[in-house]
Amino acid sequence: MDNEIQIKAEYSVQWMAVRLYGRVKQGNRTDVFSVAQPLTFNEVDAGSYNEPFLTLSMEDAEVLLQSLWDSGVRPRAVSDSLGELNATKTHLKDMQRLVFDGVK
């Protein structure tokens, strides 16, 4: 793929934050990349966004999403659901123990 964008998320204990890194593969070469530099912001009127600072294909967005997930980032709704699922599993194990341990 020409000019493939690669975004990586990484949790930094030192910064206590998720940090994003980006690079673009140049053409078909595997040894040449351009790296993203820190963003700068310019003052504009309220409500203005100008142009997007980054455009990702769906595939690249999925890679970024997976990288964020691997770094420990979870949407609140997913975190709540995972917590409820784990509580349900624990409850089920307790009920199985009560039922089957008493049947011997």
Steps between C-alpha positions, in 0.01 A plus 500: 500500500641842412548750783358267765420685825600317816375624837606339828361568847705426808430552868786684669544439872735798515242738350196312639337548161444328169742634242446476124776448246459520125696436188437460129670236288634661184385316189596134470821536700515326837794702632379860452241667725392852580416547869227719645605802702313637803182687411488876517182699546407837354242733649170514304146617559281283723339217306772488232690183422655581162634180338543159666853459634493129413300278267509122554368217288268261681783246520740753652230614745451138607875464559492816714196373690672167569814682611294715741326185632839331551610810696207457739258756356138384526177682417297545820208296369733210416674520838164494679383204290822308563467562873140376497599193298779413743262542795248269329772238437606514865139468614445201269810326639372560854160354411660196334714443808194516725300261286762245405703496822186414698390213267787255563 
